[in-house]
């Protein structure tokens, strides 16, 4: 049995691995910040920050602590402002999992993106069917037109997620 976990949220720095590369990426992800800003926060000069970020030796321990705290504060602000997320767990046999994976690859997608798209399409088709039931044309509805009509129904469990997981 294969378990699929749909986790729409990715934690930016789950382990707070402060390296020159992660610091460069973190600064690049925040256009309002640059090496001058970081130098000010670390109570040093920009040239020192340039040296840290270009050295193979890594960053000094005092700078790591300061930068880790800044990164953690960013992550906490972002997570606090997010709505609660839910995980969707599907139990499927290996053969079915492989079929879904091939279908996703045929569309140029990874399995989770493909599955989310299928669920959204099925939901929209369902809404359309509900809207058509109230119209005179409802006799012409073909339930086989659903995007998921060809797929067997999987077992589905929904669980609330824990933030930052």
Secondary structure, 3 states (H helix, E strand, C coil): CEEEEECCCCCCCCCCCCCHHHHHHHHHCCCCCCHHHHHHHCCCCHHHHHHHHHCCCCCCHHHHHHHHHHHHHHHHHHHHCCCCCEEEEEEECHHHHHHHHHHHHHCCCCHHHHHHHHHHHHHHHHHHHHHHHCCHHHHHCCHHHCCCCCCCCCEEEEEECCCCC
